[in-house]
Amino acid sequence: MTEVTEREAVQSEALATLHRVFGYDAFRGEQEAVIEHVVSGGDAVVLMPTGGGKSLCYQIPALVRPGTGIVVSPLIALMQDQVDALRALGVRAGFVNSTQDFDERRTVEAEFLAGELDLLYLAPERLRLDATLDLLSRGKISVFAIDEAHCVAQWGHDFRPDYLTLSVLGQRWPDVPRIALTATATHATHQEITQRLGMPDARHFVASFDRPNIQYRIVPKADPKKQLLSFLRAEHEGDAGIVYCLSRKSVEATAEYLSKNGIEAVPYHAGLDAGTRAAHQSRFLREEGLVVCATIAFGMGIDKPDVRFVAHLDLPKSVEGYYQETGRAGRDGLASTAWMAYGLQDVVQQRKLINMGEGDEAFRRRASSHLDSMLALCETARCRRAQLLTYFGQEAPESCGNCDTCLTPPETWDGTVAAQKILSTVVRLDRERRQKFGAGQIIDILLGKRTAKVIQFDHDQLSVFGIGEELAEAEWRGVVRQLLAQGLIAVEGEYGTLVLTEESGSVLGRQREVLLRKETKPAAAPRARRSRSGGGTAAAAAELPAELVPVFEALRAWRGAQAKENGVPAYVIFHDATLREIAMRRPASVAELGTIGGVGEKKLATWGEGVLGVLAGLDGSAPPASSSAPEPEPFDEAEPPEDIDW
């Protein structure tokens, strides 16, 4: 067989598998190239955004190549759901981890050795055990997939030391292709993944980082919990979402506040006991419209497609972290929102955490560089999406038309004089009084406020006292925040005092102009743009023609009942996008239903009659004659696995 013929055969089998199992007719983006390369036996490093279809890049090779695909995943708490979702597609999947008893593990191991599994999920910790390596050596392996591969990067907050041992896979099984996948990585992290996993000959695939269905918005922070509530009530009533907070205390306070105001919300952080975390995660996956308030301990690997918003009440530490967290919204491709409230205290707090935290000077420099990039994203007057894509080394249009700076372009102004007033106040406090203060005291001096602290230190006698009355306090806080972002002033010490930088002199000496964004009063953000094919669970119904809304809602109700009966998340049955297409096309037969995206052979056989019955009931007619489709097979009920804190 010639090379061209072999390639065509691989492409044909992969495409047939995509349609038969997953119910789609074509690959997206880099998927086809990655799959062809891995099926042919090549190693691959894949950078693909959340919702970009990374899982298919190893699932289809595992189904096409002989043997079992081994998926290395750090997400013990999600393995049951991942396996349930695959089994609903007719894929023979299993997992081995510490949540199982001896008999359960022995059963799965026997299935693997007998060649009865298409995919087997393992935590990286398992591969440090000789018993696991011995087990794998006695079976036939089709592919090794290393998911969440950024966990190998020692500078990342998701770092897992067990990932450093995974180079053993290439050493012990040199003829088995390996594929390392992550949703986001800078060039440095990309290289670190390749080096630490021992994949020097791997082909690299970098998909577009653009998520056009996500609208990015950053608002001035005033009263963040009230701002969040207003945002949710105006745009995401009844939608599932994630709210990220910096501290555990803030997580719990925000969840309680939302719940008291009629939005069902639960907290998630590493300080909660494992059972509570597992229960809240399970509820989020299985219930519609639940909000999780969380620290960064939550979210990696969450495969819930209908998360309609991700909100940040505190500034993320890096663009990578922000991108990864916001990417958990809109995995189904429907319109979603990434919303953040951001203020001066966020900048001061993050600078203090870096200055006072553990780590050597190199670590602090790197953390500061990450924060600088995050501040640049917050303060930019250009398109936020373009700023994001540029950070990841991707070309971007000047305007995306779906972020706050594109929808409502910010005004800029010459802030050189204002910057000089701030810097002059810092200079006079230091040189004349040998004192250092934070932003609040400096702003009080400029506004001419005779507070107790101002009077105590005789700051009303300074020549700069009262010279800044042309701006309001919020505007001055914006000036300080933007000077910090531009590196024209810095935060020092435990108390967050302001000090000059090497760049300050050029402003004081009138050699540098300072352009600033004009501060806007906190207000209701512009309505998120919804595409014709998009929207939240509630918005999905609202944007359908009025006569089809009852059809969509009836299908959702049926789906919810099936999910509850079988103990699986609703999206395991069908995604919202699939239900929308069913509502619009109104298939009248099993064959017609099988042409809809997301309806593979197994789902068609399991759920097809149920869907057609719902549609027939709405028409007032009897369900179509029974076909060869069997009755739905119930899934095994399973307690949610205990989460791990890392």
LUMDREN-336667 format. One record per residue (C-alpha): residue in one letter; x, y, z. Coordinates in nm, 3 decimals, padded with zeros to 5 digits. Example, Ala and Ser with C-alpha at 12.3 -4.5 7.8 and 13.67 -1.06 7.14 Angstrom:
! residues 2
A:01.230:-00.450:00.780;
S:01.367:-00.106:00.714;
END
This chain:
! residues 646
M:00.000:00.000:00.000;
T:00.145:00.337:-00.097;
E:00.190:00.620:00.154;
V:-00.094:00.817:-00.007;
T:-00.325:00.517:00.006;
E:-00.235:00.452:00.371;
R:-00.310:00.812:00.458;
E:-00.642:00.797:00.280;
A:-00.729:00.476:00.463;
V:-00.644:00.636:00.799;
Q:-00.850:00.945:00.716;
S:-01.145:00.735:00.603;
E:-01.144:00.517:00.916;
A:-01.103:00.815:01.148;
L:-01.388:01.003:00.981;
A:-01.611:00.696:00.989;
T:-01.539:00.658:01.362;
L:-01.617:01.026:01.421;
H:-01.957:00.985:01.258;
R:-02.044:00.643:01.399;
V:-01.945:00.709:01.761;
F:-01.971:01.084:01.808;
G:-02.232:01.176:01.548;
Y:-02.034:01.443:01.360;
D:-01.954:01.459:00.991;
A:-01.631:01.661:00.990;
F:-01.331:01.739:01.208;
R:-01.254:02.088:01.335;
G:-00.932:02.280:01.296;
E:-00.620:02.073:01.365;
Q:-00.808:01.762:01.482;
E:-00.776:01.569:01.157;
A:-00.402:01.636:01.121;
V:-00.334:01.537:01.483;
I:-00.538:01.218:01.458;
E:-00.381:01.113:01.130;
H:-00.031:01.165:01.276;
V:-00.101:00.970:01.597;
V:-00.289:00.687:01.424;
S:00.015:00.649:01.198;
G:00.234:00.602:01.507;
G:00.379:00.950:01.561;
D:00.418:01.140:01.890;
A:00.237:01.473:01.922;
V:00.224:01.775:02.152;
V:-00.113:01.946:02.114;
L:-00.204:02.295:02.232;
M:-00.574:02.342:02.178;
P:-00.815:02.571:02.367;
T:-01.076:02.438:02.607;
G:-01.376:02.340:02.399;
G:-01.156:02.293:02.092;
G:-01.201:01.916:02.087;
K:-00.875:01.791:02.242;
S:-01.031:01.468:02.369;
L:-01.113:01.348:02.018;
C:-00.744:01.378:01.931;
Y:-00.668:01.074:02.149;
Q:-01.008:00.904:02.167;
I:-01.030:00.837:01.794;
P:-00.671:00.702:01.766;
A:-00.753:00.473:02.060;
L:-01.060:00.346:01.874;
V:-00.884:00.311:01.537;
R:-00.552:00.156:01.647;
P:-00.542:-00.198:01.791;
G:-00.524:-00.216:02.170;
T:-00.631:00.006:02.457;
G:-00.564:00.378:02.483;
I:-00.411:00.474:02.820;
V:-00.517:00.821:02.932;
V:-00.302:00.978:03.204;
S:-00.518:01.234:03.382;
P:-00.478:01.415:03.716;
L:-00.856:01.438:03.755;
I:-00.947:01.148:03.982;
A:-01.269:01.320:04.088;
L:-01.387:01.338:03.726;
M:-01.288:00.998:03.594;
Q:-01.627:00.842:03.668;
D:-01.805:01.114:03.471;
Q:-01.557:01.090:03.185;
V:-01.608:00.715:03.164;
D:-01.987:00.750:03.189;
A:-01.986:00.995:02.899;
L:-01.780:00.758:02.685;
R:-01.995:00.458:02.768;
A:-02.301:00.657:02.663;
L:-02.132:00.680:02.322;
G:-02.073:00.306:02.309;
V:-01.702:00.333:02.392;
R:-01.565:00.062:02.621;
A:-01.399:00.279:02.887;
G:-01.278:00.222:03.241;
F:-01.055:00.370:03.509;
V:-00.830:00.255:03.790;
N:-00.777:00.485:04.086;
S:-00.778:00.504:04.465;
T:-01.155:00.550:04.489;
Q:-01.216:00.187:04.391;
D:-01.204:-00.118:04.612;
F:-00.989:-00.420:04.531;
D:-01.261:-00.609:04.343;
E:-01.350:-00.307:04.125;
R:-00.986:-00.254:04.029;
R:-00.935:-00.624:03.960;
T:-01.238:-00.629:03.727;
V:-01.111:-00.332:03.524;
E:-00.761:-00.478:03.507;
A:-00.902:-00.808:03.379;
E:-01.097:-00.621:03.109;
F:-00.779:-00.447:03.002;
L:-00.579:-00.769:02.981;
A:-00.860:-00.935:02.784;
G:-00.860:-00.649:02.530;
E:-01.213:-00.547:02.630;
L:-01.137:-00.178:02.687;
D:-01.096:00.096:02.428;
L:-00.977:00.352:02.684;
L:-00.834:00.319:03.035;
Y:-00.791:00.625:03.259;
L:-00.509:00.637:03.515;
A:-00.382:00.908:03.748;
P:-00.011:00.993:03.706;
E:00.055:00.867:04.060;
R:-00.042:00.516:03.944;
L:00.244:00.508:03.696;
R:00.498:00.532:03.979;
L:00.385:00.187:04.094;
D:00.568:-00.116:03.959;
A:00.241:-00.309:03.972;
T:00.080:-00.063:03.727;
L:00.374:-00.072:03.488;
D:00.372:-00.452:03.502;
L:-00.003:-00.456:03.428;
L:00.043:-00.232:03.123;
S:00.330:-00.444:02.996;
R:00.099:-00.749:02.985;
G:-00.167:-00.582:02.770;
K:-00.174:-00.424:02.426;
I:-00.161:-00.045:02.425;
S:-00.274:00.162:02.127;
V:-00.171:00.508:02.243;
F:-00.061:00.698:02.555;
A:-00.251:01.024:02.606;
I:-00.110:01.265:02.864;
D:-00.396:01.503:02.938;
E:-00.354:01.841:03.114;
A:00.013:01.823:03.015;
H:00.084:02.172:03.151;
C:00.090:02.003:03.494;
V:00.450:01.910:03.411;
A:00.551:02.278:03.413;
Q:00.704:02.358:03.751;
W:00.617:02.727:03.728;
G:00.245:02.660:03.686;
H:-00.013:02.658:03.967;
D:-00.137:02.319:03.840;
F:00.207:02.158:03.880;
R:00.194:01.785:03.962;
P:00.535:01.634:04.048;
D:00.418:01.287:03.938;
Y:00.406:01.418:03.580;
L:00.787:01.443:03.588;
T:00.811:01.062:03.587;
L:00.604:01.015:03.272;
S:00.908:01.007:03.044;
V:00.920:00.638:03.146;
L:00.638:00.573:02.899;
G:00.856:00.649:02.600;
Q:01.142:00.448:02.745;
R:00.941:00.132:02.817;
W:00.706:00.149:02.519;
P:00.908:00.320:02.241;
D:00.676:00.190:01.968;
V:00.354:00.324:02.122;
P:00.267:00.679:02.012;
R:00.229:00.941:02.282;
I:00.014:01.253:02.266;
A:00.049:01.532:02.525;
L:-00.241:01.778:02.539;
T:-00.307:02.109:02.713;
A:-00.550:02.395:02.676;
T:-00.300:02.675:02.716;
A:00.073:02.723:02.732;
T:00.326:02.990:02.652;
H:00.622:02.903:02.431;
A:00.832:02.841:02.745;
T:00.577:02.600:02.893;
H:00.539:02.433:02.554;
Q:00.912:02.359:02.547;
E:00.909:02.243:02.909;
I:00.634:01.991:02.831;
T:00.836:01.852:02.542;
Q:01.157:01.829:02.744;
R:01.020:01.686:03.067;
L:00.804:01.424:02.897;
G:01.097:01.312:02.683;
M:00.928:01.378:02.348;
P:01.203:01.545:02.140;
D:01.075:01.405:01.810;
A:00.708:01.488:01.870;
R:00.525:01.690:01.608;
H:00.375:02.007:01.753;
F:00.022:02.118:01.677;
V:-00.090:02.462:01.795;
A:-00.453:02.542:01.730;
S:-00.597:02.891:01.738;
F:-00.645:03.024:02.089;
D:-00.941:03.228:01.975;
R:-01.274:03.147:02.140;
P:-01.503:03.379:01.941;
N:-01.815:03.268:02.132;
I:-01.676:03.413:02.458;
Q:-01.731:03.781:02.523;
Y:-01.453:03.926:02.743;
R:-01.552:04.207:02.978;
I:-01.365:04.379:03.261;
V:-01.544:04.636:03.477;
P:-01.414:04.880:03.742;
K:-01.451:04.721:04.085;
A:-01.683:04.905:04.323;
D:-01.894:04.661:04.524;
P:-01.801:04.336:04.350;
K:-02.066:04.107:04.498;
K:-02.344:04.351:04.407;
Q:-02.193:04.401:04.062;
L:-02.184:04.025:04.013;
L:-02.546:03.988:04.121;
S:-02.655:04.261:03.881;
F:-02.461:04.097:03.598;
L:-02.615:03.755:03.663;
R:-02.970:03.887:03.695;
A:-02.941:04.094:03.379;
E:-02.772:03.837:03.154;
H:-02.743:03.490:03.304;
E:-03.052:03.421:03.511;
G:-03.081:03.043:03.545;
D:-02.748:02.972:03.375;
A:-02.467:02.754:03.508;
G:-02.142:02.937:03.579;
I:-01.823:02.963:03.782;
V:-01.720:03.256:04.002;
Y:-01.350:03.267:04.092;
C:-01.229:03.437:04.410;
L:-00.879:03.467:04.553;
S:-00.949:03.356:04.912;
R:-01.153:03.081:05.071;
K:-01.330:03.338:05.288;
S:-01.438:03.534:04.981;
V:-01.556:03.213:04.812;
E:-01.787:03.128:05.100;
A:-01.912:03.486:05.143;
T:-01.993:03.515:04.771;
A:-02.176:03.181:04.759;
E:-02.381:03.279:05.063;
Y:-02.460:03.623:04.919;
L:-02.579:03.482:04.586;
S:-02.790:03.216:04.759;
K:-02.956:03.474:04.981;
N:-03.041:03.675:04.671;
G:-03.211:03.394:04.484;
I:-02.922:03.250:04.281;
E:-02.839:02.895:04.385;
A:-02.465:02.879:04.453;
V:-02.224:02.651:04.637;
P:-01.863:02.706:04.752;
Y:-01.561:02.502:04.646;
H:-01.210:02.538:04.789;
A:-00.931:02.322:04.929;
G:-01.031:02.402:05.289;
L:-01.360:02.213:05.257;
D:-01.364:01.843:05.341;
A:-01.326:01.609:05.046;
G:-01.684:01.484:05.068;
T:-01.829:01.835:05.047;
R:-01.606:01.925:04.752;
A:-01.703:01.606:04.569;
A:-02.074:01.663:04.638;
H:-02.063:02.025:04.514;
Q:-01.870:01.925:04.201;
S:-02.116:01.645:04.134;
R:-02.410:01.883:04.173;
F:-02.251:02.130:03.933;
L:-02.207:01.861:03.668;
R:-02.551:01.709:03.711;
E:-02.777:02.006:03.785;
E:-02.871:02.284:03.546;
G:-02.832:02.646:03.650;
L:-02.604:02.595:03.952;
V:-02.327:02.849:04.023;
V:-02.000:02.737:04.185;
C:-01.796:03.000:04.373;
A:-01.441:02.870:04.386;
T:-01.071:02.924:04.419;
I:-00.844:02.801:04.140;
A:-00.868:02.455:04.304;
F:-01.180:02.403:04.091;
G:-01.232:02.360:03.722;
M:-00.949:02.179:03.548;
G:-01.092:01.903:03.334;
I:-01.454:02.001:03.395;
D:-01.628:01.881:03.079;
K:-01.959:02.061:03.133;
P:-02.043:02.212:02.794;
D:-02.315:02.456:02.902;
V:-02.119:02.678:03.145;
R:-02.252:03.012:03.024;
F:-02.028:03.244:03.223;
V:-01.704:03.258:03.418;
A:-01.667:03.554:03.653;
H:-01.360:03.676:03.843;
L:-01.400:03.887:04.156;
D:-01.022:03.906:04.201;
L:-00.737:03.955:03.958;
P:-00.583:03.628:03.829;
K:-00.209:03.589:03.869;
S:-00.136:03.539:03.500;
V:-00.285:03.554:03.153;
E:-00.243:03.175:03.129;
G:-00.451:03.123:03.441;
Y:-00.714:03.372:03.326;
Y:-00.739:03.217:02.980;
Q:-00.763:02.866:03.118;
E:-01.031:02.962:03.371;
T:-01.242:03.167:03.128;
G:-01.210:02.885:02.875;
R:-01.436:02.672:03.093;
A:-01.726:02.877:02.961;
G:-01.899:02.792:02.636;
R:-01.736:02.458:02.557;
D:-02.040:02.385:02.339;
G:-01.956:02.680:02.114;
L:-02.261:02.881:02.220;
A:-02.235:03.242:02.334;
S:-02.086:03.287:02.682;
T:-01.933:03.560:02.895;
A:-01.598:03.605:03.072;
W:-01.663:03.885:03.322;
M:-01.424:04.036:03.576;
A:-01.439:04.314:03.834;
Y:-01.094:04.466:03.878;
G:-00.958:04.747:04.093;
L:-00.653:04.908:04.250;
Q:-00.654:04.684:04.556;
D:-00.620:04.381:04.329;
V:-00.293:04.517:04.191;
V:-00.158:04.605:04.536;
Q:-00.259:04.267:04.676;
Q:-00.096:04.068:04.397;
R:00.225:04.272:04.420;
K:00.235:04.209:04.797;
L:00.181:03.836:04.747;
I:00.477:03.826:04.511;
N:00.703:04.041:04.730;
M:00.620:03.861:05.055;
G:00.581:03.510:04.917;
E:00.819:03.218:04.911;
G:01.057:03.170:04.623;
D:01.387:03.311:04.509;
E:01.447:03.626:04.308;
A:01.406:03.441:03.979;
F:01.062:03.319:04.088;
R:00.957:03.672:04.189;
R:01.075:03.813:03.856;
R:00.877:03.554:03.667;
A:00.566:03.606:03.880;
S:00.596:03.982:03.832;
S:00.627:03.936:03.456;
H:00.309:03.724:03.454;
L:00.126:03.987:03.659;
D:00.248:04.267:03.429;
S:00.095:04.084:03.132;
M:-00.232:04.039:03.320;
L:-00.241:04.410:03.409;
A:-00.173:04.500:03.046;
L:-00.480:04.297:02.948;
C:-00.693:04.475:03.208;
E:-00.574:04.822:03.118;
T:-00.555:04.794:02.741;
A:-00.757:05.033:02.529;
R:-00.733:04.793:02.234;
C:-00.940:04.482:02.167;
R:-00.906:04.242:02.462;
R:-00.924:03.936:02.239;
A:-00.641:04.076:02.026;
Q:-00.437:04.135:02.342;
L:-00.496:03.774:02.452;
L:-00.408:03.624:02.115;
T:-00.096:03.839:02.084;
Y:00.020:03.715:02.424;
F:00.004:03.358:02.296;
G:00.195:03.451:01.983;
Q:-00.102:03.447:01.749;
E:-00.192:03.711:01.493;
A:-00.516:03.888:01.572;
P:-00.748:04.137:01.403;
E:-00.757:04.490:01.539;
S:-01.116:04.444:01.651;
C:-01.317:04.133:01.737;
G:-01.654:04.304:01.786;
N:-01.728:04.087:02.089;
C:-01.541:04.233:02.387;
D:-01.611:04.540:02.596;
T:-01.339:04.755:02.439;
C:-01.474:04.680:02.090;
L:-01.841:04.719:02.182;
T:-01.781:05.035:02.387;
P:-01.438:05.178:02.295;
P:-01.278:05.344:02.600;
E:-01.175:05.708:02.598;
T:-00.812:05.792:02.668;
W:-00.662:06.111:02.808;
D:-00.324:06.270:02.868;
G:-00.253:06.173:03.227;
T:00.101:06.307:03.238;
V:00.026:06.587:03.487;
A:-00.180:06.355:03.706;
A:00.103:06.101:03.704;
Q:00.353:06.373:03.799;
K:00.133:06.472:04.096;
I:00.125:06.112:04.222;
L:00.499:06.068:04.176;
S:00.577:06.407:04.332;
T:00.378:06.315:04.642;
V:00.573:05.990:04.678;
V:00.900:06.184:04.637;
R:00.810:06.446:04.900;
L:00.701:06.187:05.154;
D:01.026:06.000:05.105;
R:01.272:06.290:05.086;
E:01.112:06.538:05.322;
R:00.967:06.301:05.582;
R:01.151:05.971:05.523;
Q:00.808:05.812:05.502;
K:00.633:05.564:05.273;
F:00.259:05.521:05.243;
G:00.005:05.332:05.038;
A:-00.224:05.465:04.768;
G:-00.504:05.565:05.006;
Q:-00.293:05.815:05.200;
I:-00.139:05.961:04.886;
I:-00.482:06.016:04.731;
D:-00.612:06.177:05.052;
I:-00.318:06.420:05.039;
L:-00.386:06.511:04.676;
L:-00.757:06.562:04.748;
G:-00.679:06.783:05.046;
K:-00.859:06.560:05.296;
R:-00.771:06.635:05.658;
T:-00.818:06.282:05.785;
A:-00.689:06.174:06.126;
K:-00.389:06.012:05.961;
V:-00.313:06.317:05.746;
I:-00.323:06.541:06.053;
Q:-00.120:06.295:06.264;
F:00.171:06.311:06.021;
D:00.129:06.681:05.929;
H:00.074:06.587:05.567;
D:-00.154:06.886:05.525;
Q:00.164:07.093:05.540;
L:00.311:06.934:05.228;
S:00.326:07.150:04.915;
V:00.128:06.883:04.725;
F:-00.162:06.888:04.973;
G:-00.486:06.956:04.786;
I:-00.334:06.991:04.438;
G:-00.545:06.707:04.294;
E:-00.901:06.826:04.347;
E:-00.970:06.816:03.972;
L:-01.016:06.438:03.991;
A:-01.248:06.232:04.209;
E:-01.113:05.965:04.444;
A:-01.214:05.681:04.208;
E:-01.036:05.856:03.923;
W:-00.718:05.894:04.128;
R:-00.732:05.526:04.218;
G:-00.753:05.454:03.847;
V:-00.445:05.670:03.785;
V:-00.247:05.483:04.050;
R:-00.364:05.148:03.915;
Q:-00.258:05.235:03.561;
L:00.078:05.372:03.675;
L:00.138:05.040:03.849;
A:00.038:04.856:03.532;
Q:00.279:05.068:03.325;
G:00.567:05.017:03.570;
L:00.586:05.390:03.654;
I:00.535:05.317:04.022;
A:00.574:05.004:04.234;
V:00.441:04.838:04.549;
E:00.688:04.758:04.825;
G:00.682:04.567:05.152;
E:00.420:04.408:05.374;
Y:00.200:04.717:05.385;
G:00.187:04.782:05.011;
T:00.359:05.121:05.015;
L:00.421:05.301:04.686;
V:00.774:05.367:04.565;
L:00.931:05.507:04.248;
T:01.080:05.289:03.973;
E:01.359:05.347:03.725;
E:01.095:05.470:03.478;
S:00.950:05.733:03.714;
G:01.221:05.988:03.643;
S:01.127:06.017:03.275;
V:00.775:06.126:03.376;
L:00.889:06.367:03.646;
G:01.145:06.508:03.403;
R:00.875:06.560:03.138;
Q:01.050:06.331:02.890;
R:00.762:06.083:02.877;
E:00.394:06.129:02.809;
V:00.150:05.913:03.006;
L:-00.165:05.809:02.822;
L:-00.441:05.671:03.046;
R:-00.782:05.513:03.006;
K:-01.061:05.735:03.129;
E:-01.230:05.586:03.434;
T:-01.596:05.506:03.388;
K:-01.856:05.488:03.657;
P:-01.951:05.128:03.742;
A:-02.272:05.049:03.559;
A:-02.464:04.760:03.413;
A:-02.241:04.607:03.147;
P:-02.358:04.594:02.787;
R:-02.576:04.301:02.703;
A:-02.369:04.002:02.595;
R:-02.395:03.947:02.224;
R:-02.574:03.622:02.147;
S:-02.516:03.453:01.816;
R:-02.806:03.318:01.618;
S:-02.699:02.971:01.716;
G:-02.599:03.052:02.070;
G:-02.703:03.150:02.414;
G:-02.730:03.003:02.758;
T:-02.969:02.726:02.848;
A:-03.236:02.988:02.907;
A:-03.118:03.204:02.618;
A:-03.110:02.904:02.387;
A:-03.486:02.873:02.422;
A:-03.544:03.247:02.405;
E:-03.362:03.280:02.073;
L:-03.553:03.003:01.903;
P:-03.864:03.099:01.708;
A:-04.150:03.131:01.957;
E:-04.330:02.824:01.824;
L:-04.020:02.606:01.885;
V:-03.957:02.711:02.246;
P:-04.204:02.451:02.387;
V:-04.031:02.181:02.178;
F:-03.688:02.272:02.315;
E:-03.818:02.288:02.672;
A:-03.993:01.952:02.636;
L:-03.671:01.795:02.511;
R:-03.479:01.949:02.801;
A:-03.732:01.813:03.050;
W:-03.708:01.466:02.893;
R:-03.328:01.487:02.899;
G:-03.330:01.590:03.265;
A:-03.547:01.294:03.359;
Q:-03.325:01.051:03.170;
A:-03.011:01.197:03.330;
K:-03.159:01.168:03.679;
E:-03.277:00.813:03.618;
N:-02.935:00.702:03.496;
G:-02.725:00.904:03.741;
V:-02.533:01.100:03.478;
P:-02.501:01.470:03.389;
A:-02.762:01.593:03.142;
Y:-02.500:01.674:02.878;
V:-02.405:01.305:02.866;
I:-02.746:01.241:02.708;
F:-02.736:01.530:02.456;
H:-02.583:01.879:02.449;
D:-02.805:02.187:02.432;
A:-02.682:02.246:02.076;
T:-02.809:01.903:01.975;
L:-03.149:01.963:02.136;
R:-03.174:02.298:01.956;
E:-03.108:02.133:01.622;
I:-03.362:01.860:01.699;
A:-03.621:02.126:01.789;
M:-03.556:02.315:01.465;
R:-03.545:02.015:01.231;
R:-03.816:01.802:01.398;
P:-03.695:01.463:01.270;
A:-03.975:01.215:01.212;
S:-03.774:00.893:01.205;
V:-03.471:00.729:01.359;
A:-03.285:00.772:01.029;
E:-03.354:01.148:01.021;
L:-03.253:01.184:01.386;
G:-02.923:01.015:01.305;
T:-02.827:01.299:01.070;
I:-02.822:01.554:01.353;
G:-02.484:01.657:01.496;
G:-02.399:01.486:01.825;
V:-02.622:01.181:01.764;
G:-02.394:00.882:01.713;
E:-02.501:00.521:01.668;
K:-02.507:00.431:02.037;
K:-02.703:00.741:02.139;
L:-02.940:00.690:01.849;
A:-03.006:00.333:01.960;
T:-03.036:00.424:02.327;
W:-03.226:00.752:02.317;
G:-03.370:00.776:01.966;
E:-03.716:00.638:02.044;
G:-03.742:00.862:02.349;
V:-03.668:01.175:02.149;
L:-03.911:01.082:01.875;
G:-04.173:01.008:02.139;
V:-04.136:01.357:02.283;
L:-04.173:01.512:01.939;
A:-04.470:01.294:01.851;
G:-04.638:01.381:02.179;
L:-04.608:01.750:02.101;
D:-04.767:01.686:01.761;
G:-05.055:01.509:01.931;
S:-04.984:01.190:01.739;
A:-04.871:00.846:01.846;
P:-04.498:00.774:01.859;
P:-04.355:00.622:01.540;
A:-04.359:00.248:01.501;
S:-04.094:00.072:01.702;
S:-03.767:00.011:01.523;
S:-03.483:-00.216:01.612;
A:-03.359:00.032:01.868;
P:-03.329:-00.138:02.211;
E:-03.458:00.000:02.536;
P:-03.217:00.240:02.710;
E:-02.966:00.054:02.922;
P:-02.938:00.200:03.272;
F:-02.598:00.321:03.386;
D:-02.457:00.198:03.713;
E:-02.514:00.447:03.992;
A:-02.186:00.557:04.144;
E:-02.098:00.770:04.441;
P:-01.896:01.076:04.333;
P:-01.527:00.994:04.380;
E:-01.334:01.168:04.652;
D:-01.147:01.470:04.522;
I:-00.778:01.524:04.582;
D:-00.622:01.847:04.696;
W:-00.313:01.947:04.501;
END
